[in-house]
């Protein structure tokens, strides 16, 4: 077997790394210092699970329900329908409701029907309330609304309380919803008229137990008012009653509303209530952002419970294992629940550090595989999963690519050749596919440019890498036969779990010559193993070069006992010194008087391959149609050597066993 060609090491084409840096950005738009301080104060309390939400009608307007002012108008309109233009026009909701009840001679039936019609219709949307469910740190909600939006979005995670007999069941759900003005499912619980308000805070009514439960929560936690307008008289009633009931021992109170007047701000300041100019939707989004930034640190410092931490992470599509180690809470593991969730790293390296250059090469795609960043090289930084910061500091870490999919497949060509149990990994890049083939002895990377095609298919870039040491020759032959067929653009079918999933070919023809050369080398090595009863193990892949291939060819030539035809220019032959002058002339005439001459090596030829010695035998060179170029000098004895050429520039060469 003769193998033509020389070795060229196959180089791996670098690929772009799936890695990026993220700088630190401001979470909240720039505002005056004192305004930010109020916000930060509220965020700090929420992070510690220390805030009760008190929600008004403004929280439900976006869902299609009326504000307190609009509900007042609807009741006034109903009264006007009965009394005409002379009907009283109440300015507050409680007065309007009181007037309607008086008009009906103390009956609340008309008022109840109106409330049913307004608040039992399906909401137009629940987006703002859904945001609130993403804040598990808020465990108590007090609302004066009659709708069921909170119950709708929280579902089984919340328990609604609007009667005194329900207080005993508190603590059985993650979130408590106190419906301070009642629920339409129990008309006796509704508070809307002036008389209802007068009894709401009374210590002598059956509602005292419900109010005591609310007062217990708001006395131990700060209060966040959302969805209220200071123009509603009932809001002032609630605020005044709270301040009076809680006294000087009350915790902080925050009032959130967009664009109130300077006079109204002074009124809140007079009651020591902190104002935040914001909508509920924007505030909830800011809170979620703050929690994402601090959840793991708050858990580590025990500001937030294990249960709340786990629930918040799950709401961010992050699974976690939370444990107690040495008496302290520990997040032992985090993982994405959603496969599309992206992990991000942010850190700083010294510009002149060698590891920084290595990382830059990796990012540019000039290096492939994995890269490890030692902890001592990292300054600051953090790790995010999605939009959630998992860690502020970083230890040593390794970056590697994760495939979009991984399968064990069989690949069968039309000629019947089949490669079984190849591991295939697919990486999706923008506009391209990156396919990794893990063979028994080699790793193959195929990049398919989906944006560049011709009449044969997609443009394909191929790279191959081999371990430093070659394994069994049979495995090498199997792998390189497969690669040769692949690069020869042969049609193949991919089978997964016995089912054909793809048929096609790859445009890799320029690589066929080199890959086929390796295949021939390993086939020749296998022939040598059998013919000479040898076994090659751990052969350095880099040892396969031009000289090695020449040696393999010689061993195969001797082992096959066949001749090889070669190009031939000329040869210098030294005569046997034992011949006397007369015999030399006879020797010359005998050998050069025929069409061909045979020249035998004096001793057995030996070569070394991969550290092993091989005896080839006596080499015979037969020159076709020889010409003695220095005949005159040989005949007169001035030359003791002959220079021989071939008229047709050909020779045959073979080996004879030592015993012939």
BAMITOR-178389 format. One record per residue (C-alpha): z negated, y negated, x; residue number from 0. Coordinates in steps of 0.05 Angstrom, whole numbers. Each point is the difference from the previous one (the first is absolute). Layout:
<rs>
{r {Z; Y; X}; NUM}
...
</rs>
This chain:
<rs>
{r {0; 0; 0}; 0}
{r {20; -67; 28}; 1}
{r {-34; -64; -25}; 2}
{r {37; -64; 12}; 3}
{r {-31; -69; -2}; 4}
{r {-62; -33; 30}; 5}
{r {-68; -16; -29}; 6}
{r {-15; -67; -32}; 7}
{r {-70; -9; -27}; 8}
{r {2; -16; -73}; 9}
{r {-36; -66; -12}; 10}
{r {-38; -16; -64}; 11}
{r {26; -58; -39}; 12}
{r {-58; -47; -15}; 13}
{r {-15; -16; -72}; 14}
{r {-33; -61; -32}; 15}
{r {-74; 10; -8}; 16}
{r {-32; -6; -69}; 17}
{r {-51; -50; 24}; 18}
{r {-13; -74; -9}; 19}
{r {-53; -52; 14}; 20}
{r {-32; -41; -54}; 21}
{r {-33; -65; 15}; 22}
{r {-62; -25; -35}; 23}
{r {16; -46; -58}; 24}
{r {-41; -44; -46}; 25}
{r {-21; 34; -65}; 26}
{r {-14; -62; -39}; 27}
{r {39; -65; -2}; 28}
{r {-32; -58; 36}; 29}
{r {-50; -38; -43}; 30}
{r {-55; -49; 13}; 31}
{r {-57; 31; 39}; 32}
{r {-53; -2; -54}; 33}
{r {47; 33; -51}; 34}
{r {13; 57; 48}; 35}
{r {-75; 7; 11}; 36}
{r {-11; 12; -75}; 37}
{r {55; 52; -1}; 38}
{r {-27; 35; 63}; 39}
{r {-70; -1; -31}; 40}
{r {27; 35; -62}; 41}
{r {40; 50; 41}; 42}
{r {-61; 17; 42}; 43}
{r {-41; 15; -63}; 44}
{r {55; 43; -31}; 45}
{r {7; 40; 65}; 46}
{r {-74; 17; -7}; 47}
{r {9; 22; -73}; 48}
{r {-44; -59; -21}; 49}
{r {41; -34; -55}; 50}
{r {2; 7; -76}; 51}
{r {65; -22; -34}; 52}
{r {-8; -42; -63}; 53}
{r {68; -3; -35}; 54}
{r {24; -48; -54}; 55}
{r {61; -6; -44}; 56}
{r {42; -30; 56}; 57}
{r {2; 69; 32}; 58}
{r {39; 26; -60}; 59}
{r {49; -57; -15}; 60}
{r {55; 31; 44}; 61}
{r {-6; 64; -42}; 62}
{r {19; -37; -64}; 63}
{r {-70; -15; -26}; 64}
{r {-23; -71; -19}; 65}
{r {-45; -44; 41}; 66}
{r {-65; -25; -31}; 67}
{r {34; -65; -19}; 68}
{r {59; 36; -32}; 69}
{r {-46; 47; -38}; 70}
{r {-37; -61; -27}; 71}
{r {66; -29; -25}; 72}
{r {19; 66; -34}; 73}
{r {-67; 1; -38}; 74}
{r {8; -74; -18}; 75}
{r {70; 15; -26}; 76}
{r {-27; 56; -44}; 77}
{r {-52; -47; -29}; 78}
{r {53; -53; -13}; 79}
{r {41; 52; -38}; 80}
{r {-58; 6; -48}; 81}
{r {-26; -72; -4}; 82}
{r {61; -41; 16}; 83}
{r {4; -60; 46}; 84}
{r {-71; -21; -17}; 85}
{r {-28; 61; 36}; 86}
{r {-46; -14; 59}; 87}
{r {31; 5; 69}; 88}
{r {-53; 32; 44}; 89}
{r {5; -14; 74}; 90}
{r {-35; 63; 25}; 91}
{r {12; 73; -15}; 92}
{r {-70; 13; -25}; 93}
{r {4; -58; -49}; 94}
{r {69; 21; -25}; 95}
{r {-24; 72; -11}; 96}
{r {-63; -27; -34}; 97}
{r {42; -42; -48}; 98}
{r {45; 59; -19}; 99}
{r {-61; 42; -16}; 100}
{r {-30; -57; -42}; 101}
{r {67; -8; -36}; 102}
{r {-4; 74; -18}; 103}
{r {-71; -10; -27}; 104}
{r {-32; 37; 59}; 105}
{r {51; 56; 2}; 106}
{r {28; 17; 69}; 107}
{r {57; 42; -28}; 108}
{r {54; -53; 8}; 109}
{r {-23; -16; 71}; 110}
{r {-1; 74; 18}; 111}
{r {69; 12; -27}; 112}
{r {27; -58; 41}; 113}
{r {-34; 26; 63}; 114}
{r {28; 70; -13}; 115}
{r {70; -27; -8}; 116}
{r {-3; -40; 65}; 117}
{r {-36; 47; 48}; 118}
{r {21; 69; -23}; 119}
{r {73; -10; 18}; 120}
{r {27; 32; 64}; 121}
{r {-4; -45; 61}; 122}
{r {65; -26; 29}; 123}
{r {-23; 20; 71}; 124}
{r {-63; 18; 39}; 125}
{r {19; -20; 71}; 126}
{r {-59; -47; 13}; 127}
{r {-51; 51; -26}; 128}
{r {34; 54; 41}; 129}
{r {-12; -43; 62}; 130}
{r {-74; -1; -17}; 131}
{r {-3; 76; -1}; 132}
{r {21; -3; 74}; 133}
{r {-67; -33; 15}; 134}
{r {-51; 57; -8}; 135}
{r {-53; -46; 31}; 136}
{r {-7; -33; -68}; 137}
{r {-40; 49; -41}; 138}
{r {-24; -44; -57}; 139}
{r {44; -40; -47}; 140}
{r {-28; -44; -55}; 141}
{r {52; -26; -49}; 142}
{r {0; -43; -62}; 143}
{r {70; 24; -18}; 144}
{r {14; 42; -62}; 145}
{r {61; 36; 28}; 146}
{r {-2; 69; 34}; 147}
{r {38; -17; 64}; 148}
{r {-56; 21; 47}; 149}
{r {-9; 67; -36}; 150}
{r {76; 11; 2}; 151}
{r {8; -10; 76}; 152}
{r {-65; 34; 23}; 153}
{r {4; 60; -47}; 154}
{r {-52; 53; 15}; 155}
{r {-25; -38; 61}; 156}
{r {-36; -51; -44}; 157}
{r {-51; 1; -57}; 158}
{r {1; -54; -53}; 159}
{r {-67; -25; -27}; 160}
{r {-6; -47; -60}; 161}
{r {-60; 28; -40}; 162}
{r {-73; 7; 21}; 163}
{r {1; 75; -12}; 164}
{r {54; 8; 53}; 165}
{r {-44; -28; 56}; 166}
{r {-34; 67; 12}; 167}
{r {67; 31; 21}; 168}
{r {12; -50; 57}; 169}
{r {11; 27; 70}; 170}
{r {46; 56; -22}; 171}
{r {65; -36; 21}; 172}
{r {24; -37; 62}; 173}
{r {8; -66; -39}; 174}
{r {-43; -29; -55}; 175}
{r {35; -46; -50}; 176}
{r {-49; -41; -41}; 177}
{r {36; -29; -61}; 178}
{r {-49; -57; -11}; 179}
{r {35; -24; -64}; 180}
{r {9; 69; -28}; 181}
{r {57; 47; -14}; 182}
{r {45; 3; -61}; 183}
{r {-17; 74; -9}; 184}
{r {-69; -23; -21}; 185}
{r {4; -64; -43}; 186}
{r {-75; -9; 2}; 187}
{r {5; -10; 76}; 188}
{r {48; -59; -5}; 189}
{r {-28; -68; 23}; 190}
{r {45; -59; -18}; 191}
{r {-36; -47; -49}; 192}
{r {-53; -51; 19}; 193}
{r {-52; 45; -32}; 194}
{r {23; 58; 43}; 195}
{r {-7; -42; 63}; 196}
{r {-70; -23; -21}; 197}
{r {-22; 73; -4}; 198}
{r {37; 23; 62}; 199}
{r {-54; -20; 50}; 200}
{r {-58; 9; -49}; 201}
{r {-57; 44; 23}; 202}
{r {-17; 20; -71}; 203}
{r {63; 34; -22}; 204}
{r {27; 71; 6}; 205}
{r {49; -25; 53}; 206}
{r {-57; -15; 47}; 207}
{r {9; 67; 34}; 208}
{r {74; -13; 14}; 209}
{r {-14; -69; 26}; 210}
{r {-56; 26; 45}; 211}
{r {49; 49; 32}; 212}
{r {49; -57; 13}; 213}
{r {-55; -45; 26}; 214}
{r {-23; 55; 47}; 215}
{r {69; 3; 32}; 216}
{r {11; -75; 6}; 217}
{r {-69; -12; 27}; 218}
{r {12; 48; 58}; 219}
{r {71; -20; 15}; 220}
{r {43; -63; 6}; 221}
{r {45; -17; -60}; 222}
{r {75; -13; 2}; 223}
{r {26; -36; -62}; 224}
{r {75; 11; -11}; 225}
{r {43; -18; -60}; 226}
{r {-43; -57; -29}; 227}
{r {18; -71; -17}; 228}
{r {-54; -53; 4}; 229}
{r {31; -33; -60}; 230}
{r {-27; 57; -44}; 231}
{r {-69; -17; -28}; 232}
{r {-21; 73; 0}; 233}
{r {9; 2; 76}; 234}
{r {-51; -55; 10}; 235}
{r {-47; 38; -46}; 236}
{r {6; 63; 43}; 237}
{r {-8; -37; 66}; 238}
{r {-60; -40; -24}; 239}
{r {-34; 62; -28}; 240}
{r {11; 39; 65}; 241}
{r {-28; -56; 43}; 242}
{r {-59; -7; -46}; 243}
{r {-14; 75; -3}; 244}
{r {8; 14; 74}; 245}
{r {-35; -63; 25}; 246}
{r {-7; -17; 73}; 247}
{r {2; 73; 22}; 248}
{r {72; 8; -22}; 249}
{r {52; 21; 51}; 250}
{r {65; -36; 12}; 251}
{r {49; -17; -57}; 252}
{r {75; -10; 12}; 253}
{r {47; -30; -51}; 254}
{r {75; 15; 9}; 255}
{r {52; -41; -39}; 256}
{r {65; -36; 20}; 257}
{r {0; -76; 3}; 258}
{r {-62; -25; -37}; 259}
{r {-15; -74; 0}; 260}
{r {-44; -37; 49}; 261}
{r {-50; -13; -55}; 262}
{r {-4; 74; -16}; 263}
{r {-10; 15; 74}; 264}
{r {-59; -48; 1}; 265}
{r {-29; 35; -61}; 266}
{r {3; 67; 37}; 267}
{r {-30; -30; 63}; 268}
{r {-57; -27; -43}; 269}
{r {-15; 71; -22}; 270}
{r {7; 26; 72}; 271}
{r {61; 41; -19}; 272}
{r {53; 9; 55}; 273}
{r {71; -15; -22}; 274}
{r {63; 35; 24}; 275}
{r {67; -31; -20}; 276}
{r {41; 63; -12}; 277}
{r {29; 47; -52}; 278}
{r {-31; 68; -12}; 279}
{r {62; 35; 24}; 280}
{r {4; -37; 66}; 281}
{r {-75; 9; 12}; 282}
{r {2; 75; -12}; 283}
{r {58; 7; 49}; 284}
{r {-38; -40; 52}; 285}
{r {-61; 44; -10}; 286}
{r {41; 64; 8}; 287}
{r {30; -28; 65}; 288}
{r {-70; -17; 27}; 289}
{r {-25; 69; -18}; 290}
{r {59; 33; 35}; 291}
{r {-17; -40; 63}; 292}
{r {-74; 18; -1}; 293}
{r {-11; 65; -38}; 294}
{r {-12; 45; 61}; 295}
{r {-44; -51; 36}; 296}
{r {-41; -11; -64}; 297}
{r {-8; 75; -7}; 298}
{r {-22; 7; 73}; 299}
{r {-51; -55; -9}; 300}
{r {-23; 31; -66}; 301}
{r {18; -60; -42}; 302}
{r {39; 44; -48}; 303}
{r {-15; 70; -25}; 304}
{r {36; 64; 18}; 305}
{r {24; 8; -72}; 306}
{r {29; -70; -4}; 307}
{r {33; 6; 68}; 308}
{r {34; 66; -18}; 309}
{r {23; -27; -67}; 310}
{r {29; -64; 30}; 311}
{r {37; 39; 54}; 312}
{r {30; 47; -53}; 313}
{r {24; -60; -39}; 314}
{r {37; -21; 63}; 315}
{r {32; 70; 3}; 316}
{r {-45; 20; 58}; 317}
{r {-38; 65; 1}; 318}
{r {-64; 4; 40}; 319}
{r {-57; 44; 22}; 320}
{r {-65; -38; -2}; 321}
{r {-62; 31; 30}; 322}
{r {-70; -17; 25}; 323}
{r {-11; 10; 75}; 324}
{r {-68; -14; 32}; 325}
{r {-23; -32; -64}; 326}
{r {59; -49; -3}; 327}
{r {64; 0; -40}; 328}
{r {63; 20; 38}; 329}
{r {74; 1; -20}; 330}
{r {20; 64; 36}; 331}
{r {73; 2; -22}; 332}
{r {52; -41; -38}; 333}
{r {69; 22; -22}; 334}
{r {56; -28; -45}; 335}
{r {1; 27; -71}; 336}
{r {68; -32; -9}; 337}
{r {50; 26; 52}; 338}
{r {34; -69; 2}; 339}
{r {-64; -33; 24}; 340}
{r {11; -27; 71}; 341}
{r {-51; -2; 55}; 342}
{r {-1; -63; 44}; 343}
{r {-32; -17; 66}; 344}
{r {-14; -69; 27}; 345}
{r {-26; -9; 71}; 346}
{r {9; -39; 64}; 347}
{r {18; 25; 69}; 348}
{r {2; -39; 65}; 349}
{r {71; -26; 11}; 350}
{r {2; 24; 72}; 351}
{r {-30; 68; -14}; 352}
{r {45; 60; 15}; 353}
{r {-19; 32; -67}; 354}
{r {25; -62; -36}; 355}
{r {69; 9; 32}; 356}
{r {0; 74; -18}; 357}
{r {-18; -17; -72}; 358}
{r {55; -52; -3}; 359}
{r {50; 51; 25}; 360}
{r {-24; 47; -54}; 361}
{r {8; -53; -54}; 362}
{r {70; -17; 25}; 363}
{r {18; 74; -3}; 364}
{r {8; 7; 75}; 365}
{r {-55; 53; 0}; 366}
{r {-8; 56; -50}; 367}
{r {-53; 52; -19}; 368}
{r {-72; -23; -2}; 369}
{r {-39; -53; 37}; 370}
{r {-76; -5; 10}; 371}
{r {-35; -67; 6}; 372}
{r {-67; 5; 36}; 373}
{r {-59; -35; -32}; 374}
{r {-16; -41; 61}; 375}
{r {69; -33; -3}; 376}
{r {-9; -25; -72}; 377}
{r {-27; -69; -16}; 378}
{r {-21; -10; -72}; 379}
{r {46; 24; -55}; 380}
{r {-8; 45; -60}; 381}
{r {31; 54; -42}; 382}
{r {26; -9; -72}; 383}
{r {21; 53; -49}; 384}
{r {45; -36; -49}; 385}
{r {-34; -67; -11}; 386}
{r {-70; 26; 14}; 387}
{r {-33; -11; 67}; 388}
{r {-32; 66; 22}; 389}
{r {-26; -22; 68}; 390}
{r {-8; -66; 38}; 391}
{r {-5; 34; 67}; 392}
{r {44; 53; 31}; 393}
{r {-16; 57; 47}; 394}
{r {53; 40; 38}; 395}
{r {57; 19; -46}; 396}
{r {67; 35; 4}; 397}
{r {63; -24; -36}; 398}
{r {51; 51; -23}; 399}
{r {52; 4; -55}; 400}
{r {-14; 37; -64}; 401}
{r {59; 33; -36}; 402}
{r {18; -13; -72}; 403}
{r {8; 75; -9}; 404}
{r {-7; 64; 40}; 405}
{r {29; 68; -16}; 406}
{r {13; 70; 30}; 407}
{r {74; 16; -9}; 408}
{r {54; 50; 17}; 409}
{r {68; -27; 23}; 410}
{r {61; 44; -9}; 411}
{r {70; -13; 27}; 412}
{r {65; 24; -33}; 413}
{r {11; 51; 56}; 414}
{r {-65; 34; -19}; 415}
{r {-44; -26; 57}; 416}
{r {-68; -19; -28}; 417}
{r {-59; -36; 29}; 418}
{r {-65; 17; -36}; 419}
{r {-66; -37; -8}; 420}
{r {21; -67; 29}; 421}
{r {-50; -55; -15}; 422}
{r {35; -61; -27}; 423}
{r {-33; -69; -5}; 424}
{r {34; -59; -34}; 425}
{r {-17; -73; 15}; 426}
{r {29; -54; -44}; 427}
{r {20; -65; 33}; 428}
{r {37; -58; -32}; 429}
{r {73; 23; -6}; 430}
{r {-10; 64; 39}; 431}
{r {-32; 68; 2}; 432}
{r {-35; 28; 61}; 433}
{r {-3; 76; 1}; 434}
{r {-44; 39; 48}; 435}
{r {17; 74; 12}; 436}
{r {-54; 41; 34}; 437}
{r {33; 62; 29}; 438}
{r {-35; 56; 37}; 439}
{r {16; -29; 68}; 440}
{r {25; -71; -12}; 441}
{r {-9; -63; -40}; 442}
{r {60; -34; -32}; 443}
{r {3; -71; -29}; 444}
{r {59; -18; -45}; 445}
{r {10; -70; -26}; 446}
{r {48; -9; -58}; 447}
{r {25; -70; -13}; 448}
{r {9; -3; -76}; 449}
{r {38; -65; 5}; 450}
{r {54; 25; 48}; 451}
{r {47; 55; -22}; 452}
{r {71; 25; 12}; 453}
{r {43; 52; -34}; 454}
{r {-42; 56; 31}; 455}
{r {-69; -26; -19}; 456}
{r {-57; -44; 24}; 457}
{r {-4; -24; 72}; 458}
{r {-51; 42; 37}; 459}
{r {-40; -11; 63}; 460}
{r {-30; 61; 33}; 461}
{r {-53; 10; 53}; 462}
{r {-32; 62; 28}; 463}
{r {-61; 12; 42}; 464}
{r {-23; 65; 31}; 465}
{r {-68; 23; 27}; 466}
{r {-9; -3; 75}; 467}
{r {2; 76; 3}; 468}
{r {51; 46; -32}; 469}
{r {-27; 57; -42}; 470}
{r {34; 68; -10}; 471}
{r {75; -1; 12}; 472}
{r {13; 31; -69}; 473}
{r {-35; -58; -34}; 474}
{r {38; -50; 43}; 475}
{r {66; 33; -20}; 476}
{r {-19; -2; -74}; 477}
{r {-18; -74; 2}; 478}
{r {60; -23; 41}; 479}
{r {49; 42; -41}; 480}
{r {-28; -36; -61}; 481}
{r {6; -68; 34}; 482}
{r {71; 16; 24}; 483}
{r {23; 16; -71}; 484}
{r {-35; -62; -26}; 485}
{r {32; -45; 52}; 486}
{r {68; 34; -11}; 487}
{r {-4; -28; -72}; 488}
{r {-1; 69; -32}; 489}
{r {-17; 1; -75}; 490}
{r {-69; 26; -15}; 491}
{r {-45; 11; -60}; 492}
{r {-75; -15; -1}; 493}
{r {-45; 48; -38}; 494}
{r {-72; -17; -21}; 495}
{r {-41; 57; -28}; 496}
{r {65; 39; -8}; 497}
{r {35; -54; -41}; 498}
{r {60; -38; 28}; 499}
{r {-17; -74; 2}; 500}
{r {56; -31; 41}; 501}
{r {68; 17; 28}; 502}
{r {37; -43; 51}; 503}
{r {12; -14; 73}; 504}
{r {-20; -52; 52}; 505}
{r {46; -43; 42}; 506}
{r {-25; 18; 69}; 507}
{r {63; 24; 36}; 508}
{r {-9; -41; 64}; 509}
{r {-63; 40; 17}; 510}
{r {32; 69; -9}; 511}
{r {24; 8; 72}; 512}
{r {-69; -13; 30}; 513}
{r {-38; 42; -50}; 514}
{r {49; 58; 6}; 515}
{r {-9; -3; 75}; 516}
{r {-74; 14; -8}; 517}
{r {15; 56; -48}; 518}
{r {46; 33; 51}; 519}
{r {-52; -8; 55}; 520}
{r {-54; 36; -41}; 521}
{r {49; 54; -21}; 522}
{r {17; 11; 73}; 523}
{r {-74; 3; 18}; 524}
{r {-10; 52; -54}; 525}
{r {57; 42; 30}; 526}
{r {-34; -4; 68}; 527}
{r {-67; 23; -29}; 528}
{r {33; 63; -28}; 529}
{r {48; 14; 58}; 530}
{r {-53; -9; 55}; 531}
{r {-60; 22; -41}; 532}
{r {-35; -67; 8}; 533}
{r {-37; -46; -48}; 534}
{r {0; -75; 4}; 535}
{r {-63; -36; -23}; 536}
{r {-20; -73; 2}; 537}
{r {64; -23; 32}; 538}
{r {-2; -76; 11}; 539}
{r {51; -31; -46}; 540}
{r {15; -52; 53}; 541}
{r {19; 55; 49}; 542}
{r {65; 12; -38}; 543}
{r {49; -42; 40}; 544}
{r {67; 5; 34}; 545}
{r {-25; 43; 58}; 546}
{r {-39; 46; -47}; 547}
{r {61; 11; -44}; 548}
{r {42; 18; 62}; 549}
{r {-53; 52; 20}; 550}
{r {-2; 29; -71}; 551}
{r {76; 7; 1}; 552}
{r {-3; 39; 66}; 553}
{r {-54; 48; -25}; 554}
{r {39; 13; -64}; 555}
{r {65; 11; 40}; 556}
{r {-35; 52; 43}; 557}
{r {-34; 33; -59}; 558}
{r {63; 7; -41}; 559}
{r {40; 31; 58}; 560}
{r {60; -41; -22}; 561}
{r {45; -47; 39}; 562}
{r {7; -74; -12}; 563}
{r {63; -42; 11}; 564}
{r {-13; -66; 35}; 565}
{r {38; -59; 28}; 566}
{r {9; 6; 75}; 567}
{r {20; -50; 54}; 568}
{r {-11; 32; 69}; 569}
{r {-50; 41; 38}; 570}
{r {-20; 6; 73}; 571}
{r {-8; 73; 21}; 572}
{r {-34; 21; 65}; 573}
{r {24; 67; 28}; 574}
{r {-45; 58; 16}; 575}
{r {-17; -10; 73}; 576}
{r {1; 75; 12}; 577}
{r {76; 2; -6}; 578}
{r {38; 1; 66}; 579}
{r {64; -41; 10}; 580}
{r {48; 55; -20}; 581}
{r {-38; 18; -63}; 582}
{r {-7; -73; -20}; 583}
{r {76; -7; -3}; 584}
{r {4; 63; -41}; 585}
{r {-56; -24; -45}; 586}
{r {37; -65; -13}; 587}
{r {66; 34; -14}; 588}
{r {-32; 50; -48}; 589}
{r {-37; -52; -40}; 590}
{r {52; -54; -4}; 591}
{r {59; 45; -9}; 592}
{r {-19; 13; -73}; 593}
{r {0; -43; -63}; 594}
{r {-76; -5; -4}; 595}
{r {-56; 8; 51}; 596}
{r {-72; 20; -13}; 597}
{r {-57; -29; 40}; 598}
{r {-69; 33; -1}; 599}
{r {-66; -33; 15}; 600}
{r {-33; 30; 61}; 601}
{r {-68; 10; -35}; 602}
{r {-29; 6; -70}; 603}
{r {-3; -67; -37}; 604}
{r {-69; -20; -27}; 605}
{r {-21; -59; -44}; 606}
{r {-65; -26; -31}; 607}
{r {-6; -19; -73}; 608}
{r {-63; -29; -32}; 609}
{r {-41; 26; 58}; 610}
{r {29; 71; -1}; 611}
{r {45; 32; 52}; 612}
{r {65; 35; -21}; 613}
{r {46; 45; 43}; 614}
{r {72; -10; -21}; 615}
{r {36; 49; 47}; 616}
{r {61; -11; 45}; 617}
{r {43; -58; -21}; 618}
{r {75; 13; 0}; 619}
{r {49; -58; 0}; 620}
{r {73; 17; -14}; 621}
{r {48; -56; 17}; 622}
{r {63; 0; -42}; 623}
{r {66; -8; 40}; 624}
{r {-35; -21; 64}; 625}
{r {29; -45; 54}; 626}
{r {-26; 1; 71}; 627}
{r {1; -73; 20}; 628}
{r {-15; 9; 75}; 629}
{r {40; 64; 13}; 630}
{r {26; -22; 68}; 631}
{r {-68; -18; 27}; 632}
{r {-29; 66; -26}; 633}
{r {56; 40; 31}; 634}
{r {-6; -32; 69}; 635}
{r {-75; 6; -3}; 636}
{r {-16; -74; 3}; 637}
{r {-35; 4; -68}; 638}
{r {-53; 54; -15}; 639}
{r {3; -19; -73}; 640}
{r {52; -3; -54}; 641}
{r {13; -56; -51}; 642}
{r {25; 31; -64}; 643}
{r {31; -33; -61}; 644}
{r {29; 27; -65}; 645}
{r {70; -16; -21}; 646}
{r {-23; -2; -73}; 647}
{r {-69; -29; 16}; 648}
{r {-36; 60; -31}; 649}
{r {-50; 52; 21}; 650}
{r {-39; 56; -33}; 651}
{r {-73; 14; 16}; 652}
{r {-47; 57; -16}; 653}
{r {-59; 38; 28}; 654}
{r {-5; 72; 24}; 655}
{r {-66; 38; 0}; 656}
{r {-34; 8; 67}; 657}
{r {16; 75; 3}; 658}
{r {76; -8; -6}; 659}
</rs>
